[in-house]
Amino acid sequence: MVSSSSPATGPLPFGRLAIVGVGLIGSSLARAALARGLAGEVALADADPAVVARAAELGIGTSFHADAAEAAAGADLVISCVPVGACGLVAEAIGPVLKPGAIVSDVGSVKAAVVERMLPHLPEKDRFVPAHPVAGTEFSGPDAGFADLFEGRWSILTPPPGTAEEAISTVAAFWEACGANVETMTPAHHDLVLAITSHLPHLIAYNIVGTAADIEEVTQSEVIKFSAGGFRDFTRIAASDPTMWRDIFLNNKLAVLEALGRFSEDLAALQRAIRWGDGDALFNLFTRTRAIRRSIIDVGQDTPSPDFGRRPPGK
């Protein structure tokens, strides 16, 4: 693993790295690649001219493009960092210009749909290694990124059957050099795991903040004025990029609906415990969930700090 405090020495892992989509994850990858010396060139592409211009102002790449194919031409590794719903269009655009042996990856929070949409457009299908860095904040755009976003987090690789082992190991090494731990699983299993650990919590947050917004009209600003820590935490999650999360739910609907069904059953049991004054059931649940929170902190996947360690230094 390359230290976050010093760039790589010796031959560069990639002559040219292309990143398509310069939001939080894309801009953080660009920063990490430059800071750690992971590529000689970091070509950034985005469909939004304002984003391209801002990325150039920030100097987080070596070239800046409105066209994904232009950035991908000659690249050794191309990473799609666009919302899941647009990943197929990216693959279609870059497929014809990929040089022989180029590896293609992505960062989407859904994997089965990504494989289905991107793989058909790629000329060397054994060079496609989908990935999902389980890291992020509620902020978006090129200004939101920072080089250490992936430090100590997990990046899950979901290579389709037949993917070249060399391509998998290369992408794994890239994420490790960015500071991440790497795990490999099938796309379907990934989508089920993330449905409960990420997608359902976001759905609950969006819903409860929406409910509070309705109540807000009745209570004349008291919901926001007297927001307690729990509601503030929900609003942080619910502030995430709406386009990205719309695409996640539409493209992982089966796994999310399965998790939502189980959650609804557990919620009904909790409702019964409150209705019938079953204090033991409530206490046992709260004790078990408190232990899970402590376990997450113990394994280094979060911190007990008030801002959860998610805000980049100096921001």
C-alpha positions as a Markdown table, in Angstrom:
| # | Residue | x | y | z |
|---|---|---|---|---|
| 1 | Met | 0.0 | 0.0 | 0.0 |
| 2 | Val | 1.2 | 3.5 | -0.8 |
| 3 | Ser | 1.5 | 5.8 | 2.1 |
| 4 | Ser | -0.9 | 8.8 | 2.1 |
| 5 | Ser | 1.9 | 11.0 | 3.2 |
| 6 | Ser | 4.2 | 10.5 | 0.2 |
| 7 | Pro | 3.7 | 9.8 | -3.5 |
| 8 | Ala | 4.6 | 6.5 | -5.2 |
| 9 | Thr | 8.2 | 6.1 | -6.3 |
| 10 | Gly | 9.6 | 4.1 | -9.2 |
| 11 | Pro | 7.6 | 3.4 | -12.4 |
| 12 | Leu | 4.1 | 4.8 | -12.4 |
| 13 | Pro | 1.3 | 2.2 | -12.2 |
| 14 | Phe | -0.6 | 3.9 | -15.0 |
| 15 | Gly | 0.6 | 6.1 | -17.8 |
| 16 | Arg | -2.9 | 7.6 | -18.2 |
| 17 | Leu | -5.9 | 7.3 | -15.9 |
| 18 | Ala | -9.3 | 8.6 | -17.1 |
| 19 | Ile | -12.1 | 9.5 | -14.8 |
| 20 | Val | -15.5 | 10.1 | -16.2 |
| 21 | Gly | -17.7 | 12.1 | -13.9 |
| 22 | Val | -16.1 | 14.6 | -11.5 |
| 23 | Gly | -18.3 | 14.6 | -8.4 |
| 24 | Leu | -17.3 | 13.7 | -4.9 |
| 25 | Ile | -15.9 | 10.2 | -5.8 |
| 26 | Gly | -14.4 | 11.2 | -9.1 |
| 27 | Ser | -12.7 | 14.3 | -7.8 |
| 28 | Ser | -11.4 | 12.4 | -4.7 |
| 29 | Leu | -10.0 | 9.7 | -7.0 |
| 30 | Ala | -8.3 | 12.3 | -9.1 |
| 31 | Arg | -6.8 | 14.0 | -6.0 |
| 32 | Ala | -5.6 | 10.7 | -4.6 |
| 33 | Ala | -4.0 | 9.6 | -7.9 |
| 34 | Leu | -2.1 | 12.9 | -8.2 |
| 35 | Ala | -1.1 | 13.0 | -4.5 |
| 36 | Arg | 0.1 | 9.4 | -4.5 |
| 37 | Gly | 1.7 | 9.3 | -7.9 |
| 38 | Leu | -0.5 | 6.7 | -9.3 |
| 39 | Ala | -0.6 | 7.9 | -12.9 |
| 40 | Gly | 1.4 | 10.1 | -15.2 |
| 41 | Glu | -1.8 | 11.7 | -16.6 |
| 42 | Val | -5.1 | 12.1 | -15.0 |
| 43 | Ala | -7.7 | 12.9 | -17.6 |
| 44 | Leu | -11.1 | 14.2 | -16.2 |
| 45 | Ala | -14.3 | 14.2 | -18.2 |
| 46 | Asp | -17.8 | 15.5 | -17.3 |
| 47 | Ala | -20.9 | 16.3 | -19.3 |
| 48 | Asp | -21.4 | 19.5 | -17.4 |
| 49 | Pro | -19.2 | 22.3 | -18.8 |
| 50 | Ala | -19.3 | 24.1 | -15.5 |
| 51 | Val | -17.9 | 21.1 | -13.7 |
| 52 | Val | -15.1 | 20.7 | -16.3 |
| 53 | Ala | -14.2 | 24.4 | -15.8 |
| 54 | Arg | -14.2 | 24.1 | -12.0 |
| 55 | Ala | -12.1 | 20.9 | -12.1 |
| 56 | Ala | -9.6 | 22.8 | -14.2 |
| 57 | Glu | -9.6 | 25.8 | -11.8 |
| 58 | Leu | -8.9 | 23.4 | -8.9 |
| 59 | Gly | -6.1 | 21.7 | -10.9 |
| 60 | Ile | -7.2 | 18.2 | -9.8 |
| 61 | Gly | -6.2 | 16.6 | -13.1 |
| 62 | Thr | -3.8 | 17.0 | -16.0 |
| 63 | Ser | -6.4 | 17.4 | -18.7 |
| 64 | Phe | -10.0 | 18.3 | -18.7 |
| 65 | His | -12.7 | 17.2 | -21.2 |
| 66 | Ala | -16.4 | 17.5 | -22.0 |
| 67 | Asp | -16.2 | 14.3 | -24.0 |
| 68 | Ala | -15.7 | 11.0 | -22.2 |
| 69 | Ala | -14.2 | 9.3 | -25.3 |
| 70 | Glu | -11.6 | 12.0 | -25.6 |
| 71 | Ala | -10.5 | 11.4 | -22.0 |
| 72 | Ala | -10.5 | 7.6 | -22.3 |
| 73 | Ala | -8.5 | 7.5 | -25.5 |
| 74 | Gly | -5.1 | 6.0 | -24.7 |
| 75 | Ala | -5.9 | 5.4 | -21.1 |
| 76 | Asp | -4.7 | 2.4 | -19.2 |
| 77 | Leu | -7.5 | 2.6 | -16.7 |
| 78 | Val | -10.9 | 4.2 | -17.2 |
| 79 | Ile | -13.2 | 4.7 | -14.2 |
| 80 | Ser | -16.8 | 5.7 | -14.6 |
| 81 | Cys | -17.9 | 7.9 | -11.7 |
| 82 | Val | -21.3 | 8.9 | -13.0 |
| 83 | Pro | -24.7 | 7.9 | -11.6 |
| 84 | Val | -25.7 | 4.3 | -12.2 |
| 85 | Gly | -28.4 | 5.3 | -14.7 |
| 86 | Ala | -25.8 | 6.9 | -17.0 |
| 87 | Cys | -23.1 | 4.2 | -16.8 |
| 88 | Gly | -24.3 | 2.5 | -20.0 |
| 89 | Leu | -24.0 | 5.7 | -22.0 |
| 90 | Val | -20.4 | 6.1 | -20.7 |
| 91 | Ala | -19.5 | 2.5 | -21.8 |
| 92 | Glu | -21.1 | 3.1 | -25.2 |
| 93 | Ala | -19.0 | 6.3 | -25.6 |
| 94 | Ile | -15.7 | 5.0 | -24.6 |
| 95 | Gly | -15.9 | 1.4 | -26.0 |
| 96 | Pro | -14.7 | 2.3 | -29.5 |
| 97 | Val | -11.7 | 4.3 | -28.4 |
| 98 | Leu | -10.3 | 2.0 | -25.7 |
| 99 | Lys | -6.7 | 0.9 | -26.4 |
| 100 | Pro | -5.9 | -2.8 | -26.3 |
| 101 | Gly | -5.5 | -4.0 | -22.8 |
| 102 | Ala | -7.2 | -1.0 | -21.1 |
| 103 | Ile | -9.1 | -1.8 | -17.9 |
| 104 | Val | -12.5 | -0.3 | -17.3 |
| 105 | Ser | -14.1 | 0.1 | -13.8 |
| 106 | Asp | -16.7 | 2.1 | -12.1 |
| 107 | Val | -17.7 | 3.3 | -8.6 |
| 108 | Gly | -21.5 | 2.7 | -8.6 |
| 109 | Ser | -23.4 | 1.7 | -5.4 |
| 110 | Val | -25.3 | -0.9 | -7.5 |
| 111 | Lys | -23.4 | -3.6 | -9.3 |
| 112 | Ala | -25.6 | -6.1 | -11.1 |
| 113 | Ala | -27.2 | -3.3 | -13.2 |
| 114 | Val | -23.8 | -1.8 | -13.9 |
| 115 | Val | -22.5 | -5.1 | -15.3 |
| 116 | Glu | -25.7 | -5.5 | -17.4 |
| 117 | Arg | -25.4 | -2.0 | -18.8 |
| 118 | Met | -21.7 | -1.5 | -19.3 |
| 119 | Leu | -20.3 | -4.9 | -20.3 |
| 120 | Pro | -22.0 | -5.3 | -23.7 |
| 121 | His | -20.3 | -2.1 | -25.0 |
| 122 | Leu | -16.8 | -3.0 | -24.0 |
| 123 | Pro | -14.5 | -4.6 | -26.6 |
| 124 | Glu | -12.4 | -6.7 | -24.1 |
| 125 | Lys | -15.0 | -8.0 | -21.7 |
| 126 | Asp | -12.4 | -9.7 | -19.5 |
| 127 | Arg | -10.9 | -6.3 | -18.7 |
| 128 | Phe | -14.0 | -5.0 | -16.9 |
| 129 | Val | -13.7 | -4.8 | -13.1 |
| 130 | Pro | -16.7 | -3.1 | -11.4 |
| 131 | Ala | -15.9 | -1.6 | -8.0 |
| 132 | His | -17.8 | 0.2 | -5.2 |
| 133 | Pro | -15.8 | 2.3 | -2.7 |
| 134 | Val | -18.0 | 2.3 | 0.4 |
| 135 | Ala | -17.0 | 5.9 | 1.3 |
| 136 | Gly | -18.6 | 9.3 | 0.9 |
| 137 | Thr | -20.1 | 12.4 | 2.5 |
| 138 | Glu | -23.4 | 14.2 | 1.9 |
| 139 | Phe | -21.6 | 16.7 | -0.3 |
| 140 | Ser | -21.2 | 16.5 | -4.0 |
| 141 | Gly | -19.3 | 18.2 | -6.9 |
| 142 | Pro | -15.6 | 18.6 | -7.7 |
| 143 | Asp | -15.1 | 20.9 | -4.6 |
| 144 | Ala | -16.3 | 18.2 | -2.2 |
| 145 | Gly | -13.5 | 15.7 | -3.0 |
| 146 | Phe | -10.4 | 15.1 | -0.9 |
| 147 | Ala | -7.5 | 12.7 | -1.4 |
| 148 | Asp | -7.9 | 10.8 | 1.8 |
| 149 | Leu | -11.6 | 10.0 | 1.4 |
| 150 | Phe | -10.9 | 6.3 | 0.9 |
| 151 | Glu | -8.4 | 5.9 | 3.7 |
| 152 | Gly | -9.3 | 2.9 | 5.8 |
| 153 | Arg | -12.6 | 2.4 | 4.0 |
| 154 | Trp | -13.6 | -0.7 | 1.9 |
| 155 | Ser | -13.7 | -0.9 | -1.9 |
| 156 | Ile | -15.8 | -3.9 | -3.1 |
| 157 | Leu | -14.8 | -5.4 | -6.4 |
| 158 | Thr | -17.5 | -7.4 | -8.3 |
| 159 | Pro | -15.8 | -8.9 | -11.4 |
| 160 | Pro | -18.1 | -10.8 | -13.7 |
| 161 | Pro | -17.3 | -14.5 | -14.5 |
| 162 | Gly | -14.3 | -14.7 | -16.9 |
| 163 | Thr | -12.6 | -11.5 | -15.8 |
| 164 | Ala | -8.9 | -11.6 | -16.2 |
| 165 | Glu | -7.1 | -12.2 | -12.8 |
| 166 | Glu | -4.5 | -9.7 | -13.8 |
| 167 | Ala | -7.1 | -7.0 | -14.3 |
| 168 | Ile | -8.7 | -7.8 | -10.9 |
| 169 | Ser | -5.4 | -7.6 | -9.1 |
| 170 | Thr | -4.5 | -4.3 | -10.9 |
| 171 | Val | -7.7 | -2.7 | -9.8 |
| 172 | Ala | -7.3 | -4.1 | -6.3 |
| 173 | Ala | -3.8 | -2.6 | -6.1 |
| 174 | Phe | -5.1 | 0.7 | -7.3 |
| 175 | Trp | -7.7 | 0.9 | -4.5 |
| 176 | Glu | -5.1 | -0.2 | -1.9 |
| 177 | Ala | -2.8 | 2.6 | -3.1 |
| 178 | Cys | -5.7 | 5.0 | -2.6 |
| 179 | Gly | -5.8 | 3.8 | 1.0 |
| 180 | Ala | -8.8 | 1.4 | 0.8 |
| 181 | Asn | -9.2 | -2.1 | 2.0 |
| 182 | Val | -10.4 | -4.4 | -0.8 |
| 183 | Glu | -13.1 | -7.2 | -0.8 |
| 184 | Thr | -14.4 | -9.2 | -3.7 |
| 185 | Met | -17.9 | -10.6 | -4.1 |
| 186 | Thr | -20.5 | -11.3 | -6.8 |
| 187 | Pro | -22.6 | -8.4 | -8.1 |
| 188 | Ala | -25.8 | -9.9 | -6.7 |
| 189 | His | -24.4 | -10.5 | -3.3 |
| 190 | His | -23.0 | -6.9 | -3.2 |
| 191 | Asp | -26.4 | -5.5 | -4.0 |
| 192 | Leu | -28.1 | -7.5 | -1.2 |
| 193 | Val | -25.5 | -6.4 | 1.3 |
| 194 | Leu | -25.6 | -2.8 | 0.3 |
| 195 | Ala | -29.4 | -2.7 | 0.3 |
| 196 | Ile | -29.4 | -3.2 | 4.1 |
| 197 | Thr | -26.3 | -1.3 | 5.0 |
| 198 | Ser | -26.7 | 1.7 | 2.8 |
| 199 | His | -29.7 | 1.9 | 0.5 |
| 200 | Leu | -32.4 | 1.2 | 3.1 |
| 201 | Pro | -31.0 | 3.6 | 5.7 |
| 202 | His | -31.0 | 6.3 | 3.0 |
| 203 | Leu | -34.6 | 5.5 | 2.1 |
| 204 | Ile | -35.6 | 5.7 | 5.7 |
| 205 | Ala | -33.8 | 9.1 | 6.1 |
| 206 | Tyr | -35.4 | 10.5 | 3.0 |
| 207 | Asn | -38.8 | 9.4 | 4.2 |
| 208 | Ile | -38.5 | 10.6 | 7.8 |
| 209 | Val | -37.2 | 14.0 | 6.7 |
| 210 | Gly | -40.0 | 14.2 | 4.2 |
| 211 | Thr | -42.5 | 13.4 | 7.0 |
| 212 | Ala | -41.0 | 16.1 | 9.2 |
| 213 | Ala | -41.3 | 18.6 | 6.4 |
| 214 | Asp | -45.0 | 17.9 | 6.2 |
| 215 | Ile | -45.3 | 18.3 | 10.0 |
| 216 | Glu | -43.2 | 21.5 | 9.8 |
| 217 | Glu | -46.0 | 23.2 | 8.0 |
| 218 | Val | -48.3 | 22.5 | 11.0 |
| 219 | Thr | -45.9 | 23.2 | 13.8 |
| 220 | Gln | -44.7 | 26.6 | 12.3 |
| 221 | Ser | -41.0 | 25.9 | 12.1 |
| 222 | Glu | -40.6 | 24.1 | 15.4 |
| 223 | Val | -39.4 | 20.9 | 13.9 |
| 224 | Ile | -36.4 | 22.6 | 12.4 |
| 225 | Lys | -35.9 | 25.0 | 15.3 |
| 226 | Phe | -35.8 | 22.2 | 17.9 |
| 227 | Ser | -34.1 | 19.6 | 15.8 |
| 228 | Ala | -32.4 | 17.0 | 18.1 |
| 229 | Gly | -29.3 | 15.1 | 17.3 |
| 230 | Gly | -31.2 | 12.2 | 15.7 |
| 231 | Phe | -33.1 | 14.3 | 13.3 |
| 232 | Arg | -30.0 | 16.3 | 12.4 |
| 233 | Asp | -28.3 | 13.0 | 11.5 |
| 234 | Phe | -31.1 | 11.9 | 9.3 |
| 235 | Thr | -31.0 | 15.3 | 7.4 |
| 236 | Arg | -27.3 | 14.8 | 6.8 |
| 237 | Ile | -28.0 | 11.5 | 5.1 |
| 238 | Ala | -31.0 | 12.9 | 3.3 |
| 239 | Ala | -28.9 | 15.7 | 1.8 |
| 240 | Ser | -27.1 | 13.3 | -0.5 |
| 241 | Asp | -27.2 | 13.7 | -4.2 |
| 242 | Pro | -30.8 | 13.1 | -5.4 |
| 243 | Thr | -29.8 | 11.9 | -8.9 |
| 244 | Met | -27.4 | 9.3 | -7.6 |
| 245 | Trp | -29.9 | 7.9 | -5.1 |
| 246 | Arg | -32.8 | 7.9 | -7.6 |
| 247 | Asp | -30.7 | 5.7 | -9.9 |
| 248 | Ile | -29.6 | 3.5 | -7.0 |
| 249 | Phe | -33.2 | 2.7 | -5.9 |
| 250 | Leu | -34.4 | 2.2 | -9.5 |
| 251 | Asn | -31.5 | -0.2 | -10.3 |
| 252 | Asn | -31.5 | -2.2 | -7.1 |
| 253 | Lys | -35.2 | -2.4 | -6.6 |
| 254 | Leu | -35.5 | -6.2 | -5.8 |
| 255 | Ala | -32.8 | -6.2 | -3.1 |
| 256 | Val | -34.1 | -2.9 | -1.6 |
| 257 | Leu | -37.7 | -4.2 | -1.6 |
| 258 | Glu | -36.6 | -7.4 | 0.1 |
| 259 | Ala | -34.8 | -5.4 | 2.9 |
| 260 | Leu | -37.7 | -3.0 | 3.2 |
| 261 | Gly | -40.1 | -5.9 | 3.7 |
| 262 | Arg | -38.0 | -7.3 | 6.5 |
| 263 | Phe | -37.7 | -3.8 | 8.0 |
| 264 | Ser | -41.4 | -3.4 | 7.9 |
| 265 | Glu | -41.9 | -6.6 | 9.8 |
| 266 | Asp | -39.4 | -5.6 | 12.5 |
| 267 | Leu | -41.1 | -2.1 | 12.7 |
| 268 | Ala | -44.4 | -3.7 | 13.3 |
| 269 | Ala | -43.0 | -5.8 | 16.1 |
| 270 | Leu | -41.5 | -2.6 | 17.6 |
| 271 | Gln | -44.9 | -0.9 | 17.3 |
| 272 | Arg | -46.5 | -3.8 | 19.2 |
| 273 | Ala | -43.9 | -3.6 | 22.0 |
| 274 | Ile | -44.6 | 0.1 | 22.5 |
| 275 | Arg | -48.4 | -0.3 | 22.4 |
| 276 | Trp | -48.3 | -3.1 | 25.0 |
| 277 | Gly | -45.7 | -1.6 | 27.2 |
| 278 | Asp | -43.1 | -4.4 | 26.6 |
| 279 | Gly | -40.1 | -2.7 | 28.1 |
| 280 | Asp | -38.0 | -5.8 | 28.1 |
| 281 | Ala | -38.3 | -6.1 | 24.3 |
| 282 | Leu | -37.4 | -2.4 | 23.8 |
| 283 | Phe | -34.5 | -2.6 | 26.2 |
| 284 | Asn | -33.1 | -5.8 | 24.5 |
| 285 | Leu | -33.4 | -4.3 | 21.0 |
| 286 | Phe | -31.7 | -1.0 | 22.1 |
| 287 | Thr | -28.9 | -2.9 | 23.8 |
| 288 | Arg | -28.2 | -5.1 | 20.8 |
| 289 | Thr | -28.2 | -2.1 | 18.4 |
| 290 | Arg | -25.9 | -0.1 | 20.7 |
| 291 | Ala | -23.4 | -3.0 | 20.6 |
| 292 | Ile | -23.5 | -3.0 | 16.8 |
| 293 | Arg | -22.6 | 0.8 | 16.8 |
| 294 | Arg | -19.7 | 0.1 | 19.1 |
| 295 | Ser | -18.5 | -2.7 | 16.9 |
| 296 | Ile | -18.5 | -0.4 | 13.8 |
| 297 | Ile | -16.3 | 2.1 | 15.7 |
| 298 | Asp | -14.0 | -0.7 | 17.0 |
| 299 | Val | -13.2 | -2.0 | 13.5 |
| 300 | Gly | -12.4 | 1.5 | 12.3 |
| 301 | Gln | -15.3 | 2.1 | 10.0 |
| 302 | Asp | -16.4 | 5.2 | 11.9 |
| 303 | Thr | -15.4 | 7.5 | 14.7 |
| 304 | Pro | -17.2 | 8.6 | 17.8 |
| 305 | Ser | -16.6 | 12.3 | 16.9 |
| 306 | Pro | -19.6 | 14.6 | 16.6 |
| 307 | Asp | -19.2 | 14.9 | 12.8 |
| 308 | Phe | -18.5 | 11.2 | 12.4 |
| 309 | Gly | -15.1 | 12.0 | 10.9 |
| 310 | Arg | -16.7 | 12.6 | 7.5 |
| 311 | Arg | -15.8 | 16.3 | 7.0 |
| 312 | Pro | -12.5 | 16.7 | 5.2 |
| 313 | Pro | -9.7 | 18.6 | 7.0 |
| 314 | Gly | -10.1 | 22.3 | 6.7 |
| 315 | Lys | -13.7 | 22.2 | 5.5 |
